[in-house]
Amino acid sequence: MQTIDWWIVVIGVLITGLSTTIGSAFVYFIKKKHLPRLNTIFLGFAAGVMIAASVWGLIIPAFSYAAEGVYGEALSFIPVVIGFALGALFMWLIDVILPHEHAVTGEVEGIEAKSVRRSWKLFSAMIIHNVPEGLAVGITFGAAIAAANNPELAIDGGITVLGALALAIGMGIQNIPEGAAVSLPMAETIKSKHKSFGLGALSGAVEPVAAIIGIVLGNYLVGAMPWLLAFAAGTMMYVVVEELIPATVQEGETHIGTFAVLSGFVVMMVLDVLLG
């Protein structure tokens, strides 16, 4: 049995929530006139990180776990494809059911609830972003902990504690611009920088909670690891395709948005190679 560096796990779990709070604090420093272009850069970068994290940190390891299990290499795509689809479907259902408003695009979704204040609809949209990220980080740490405690579960291409940390750092890096991109237009909408920052910080606190749930799932449901990893990837990719990328072209800054996405992708890819 290997020794777990629990401080790495704790840091990884806390990074995501703290970085969202840091990003939300940008509301006090950035002027309104810079908002459109910065939103494009921030959300594009976040989208690139999440795409790379989904591929390197979740989908590729999911195939490795599936190939080592009952599916074998030839059928390893089955749990990955189905898990990915279930993750996307889960996020779609949340979109349809939970009343929320996207701060950047102004799109209102979910069951109509006139009694719900607009600030809380904006907060709900932030939660929809943050929960999948926290779950993804937690599931990878859970898989790494399970492998460290049970060497027979360690496989080639599986997740290590450092690999999970790479995903956590990537999520933390993208949460800073994402937190800023959401809190800045929110402040304009609800006319309160303090409330915008507070809601941003509160939404960030949700990620460590989701990460802890993910750790439990990843640690105790090792046999379902391909499904869990693919599910997490599906939830994240849904957020990217449904909101982040469309928001990057909201202001017509298509080239800036494109290079922001590519930059985020490269940063996450390098992180995974260095630590994973």
N, C-alpha and C positions, 0 to 999 in steps of 0.2 A: 504493500500500500504506500502510495506517494503522499508527501506532505503538501497540503494546500496552503498557498500563500493567501490567507484570507484578507490581508490588507489590499491585495490586488482586486479581489472581488468587491470589497467595500468601496474602494475608489471607483471601480467601474460602474457600480450601481449609482453612486452619488453624482458622477460626472454629468449624466444626462439631465438630471433635474437642475443642478447648479448652472449649467451652461444655458439652459432656457431662461433662467432668471437674469443672467448676465446679458443675454440678447434683449430681453425685455427692457433692461435699463437704458438701452440706446434711445428710448423715447425721450429722454431728458437732454440728449446731446445732438440729435440730428434735426436739421431744419426741414420744414415742410417742402420747400422747393426742390430738395434732393430726393424726396420720397419715391417718385415713380421709377427712376433709374436704379436706386438702391434696392427697391423691392424686386426688380428684375434680377439683379445680381444675387441678392440674398436667396431668393427662392430657387433660382436656377442652380446655384451652388448646392443647396440642400437637396435638390432633386438628384443631382449627379452623385452625391455621397450615398443617398439611399438606394440608387440603382446598383452601384458597385457593391454596397454592403449586402444587398439582397442576393447578388450573384456569388461573390466570393465568400461572404460570411455565412450564408444560409443555404442557397440552392446547391452549390457544389458539395458542401459537407452532407447535405441531405441525400444526394446520390451515393456518396460513399457509405453512409450508414445503411441505406437500402440495399446496396450491393452486397454488404456483409451479412445481411439478415436473410429472412426466408424468401425474399424476392429474387435474389441473385442479380448478377450484373445485367442480364438480358431484360429483366422485368423491373429494374430499379426505377424506371420512370413512373411506374404506376402510383406509388404513394406520393411522389414529388408532384406530379401533375394534379392529382386529386387534392392533395393538401394545399397546393397553391391556389387552385380554383375555390376551395372552401374558404381560404383566407380572404380572397377578393370578394366572395359572396357575403361573408360575414360583415365586411366593411360597407358593402352596398346596403345591407339591411339596416345597419346603424345609420347610414345616410338617409334612408327612407323614413326611419322611425323617429330618431332623435331630432328635436327642433334645434336648428343651429343656423348661423349666418357666417359666411366666409368673409373675413375682414378685408381682404385684398380685392376680390371680385364683387363683393356685395350680394352674392347669390344666397338665397334663403332656401333651406331644404328641411326635410323632416315633416312630421305631422304638425299641422297648423295649430299653434297654441298662442293665442293673442295675449293670454295672461302672463306669458313668460317674457321678462324684460329683455330688451335688445342686448344689454351687456352680457347677460347670461347665455344668450344664443351665440354670441361671439366667443364666449368662454367654452361653450360646448364644442365649437369647431376646433378650438385649440386642443381639447381633450381627445377628439377624434384623431388628431395628428400624433399626439404624444403616447397614447396607450400602446399602439403597435410597436413603436420604437422601444419602449420599456420592456415589453414582452419579448421582443427579439433579443435584446441584450441579456435578459434573464434566462431565456431558454439556452442560449449558448454557454453561459456560465454554468447552468445546471448540468449540461452535457459534459463540460470539462470537469466539473466536480465529481460526477459519477464515474468518469474514466479514471480519474486520479485515485479514487477510493476503491475501484474495482478494475485492476489492470487488464482483466480479460475483456473488458468493454472498450479498451483503447484500440483503435483501428487506424490504418493508414488513411490519411485524408480526413480524419476526425477532428474534433474541435479541442484545442488546448486552452489552458487558462489565459495564456498570452494572446491566443487568437481571439478569445472572447473579449479581452481587454482592447484589442485592436478595433473590434466592432463598437465597443462602448466609447472609445475615443473618437471614432468616426461619427457616431451619433451625437456626441458632445460637440464636436466641431460644427456639425451642420445645425445643431440646435441654436447656436449663437445667432447666425444670420436668420434662421427661421423664426426664432423668438422676436428678433427685431422687425422682421418683415410683417409679422402679425400684429405686434403691439403698436407699431407706428401708425398704420391706418386705423387701428382701433381707437387710438387716442383722438384722431380727427373725427371719428364717428361719434364717440360718446362724450367728447369735449372734456376729457379729464386724463392728464398724463399719469396722475397718481393711481387712478383706478385701473388704467390700462396696464401699468407696471404690476400692480397687485394681482390682477387676473392672470397676467403672464407668468408671474412667479408661482402662483397657485397651480396653474396648469403644469408647470415644471415639476412640482412636488408629486404629481400623479405618476411620473415615470419611474421613480424608485419603487413605488408601490407595485406597479405593473411588473417591474423587473424581479421583485421578490416572488411574485406569483409565477413568473416564468422560470425562476431558479427551482422552485418546488416541482413544477411540471417536468423540467428537463432532467432533474436529478432522479425522480421517482418513476418517470414514464420513459425509461431509456428505450424500450422496445418500440415506442411510438415516435422516436426521434426524427425519422425522415418526414413523418407527417407534421410534427410540430415545427420543424425548421421551414418546411415548405409553406405551412400555414402562415408563419410569421412573414415570410417573403411575400406571400400574396397580399397580406394586409398592407405592407409597406409600398408595394408597387401600385396598389390601388390608389393610395394617397398621392403618389407621384403623378400618375396618369390622370387622375380625376381632378386634381387641383393644382399641384405645384407647377407642372409644365404649362398648363393653360394660363396660369397667373403670370408666368415669365413673359408672355407675349401680350399681356393686357394693355401695356402702354406702347406697344409697337416697337420695342427695343429687341427685335428678334435676334440680331447678331450678338448683342451683348448677352442675352439670355442663353443663346447656344453655347458660347464660350464659357459662361458661368457653369452650365451643366457639365461640360467637358472637364472643366477644372475640378469640380467636386468629385467627379468620377475618378480622375487621376489621383487625387489626394487619398481617397479611400482605398484605391487599388494599391498604392504604395504602402499605406499603413498595414494592410493585410499581408503583404509580402514581407515587410520588415518584422512584424510581430507574430503573424500567423504561422 
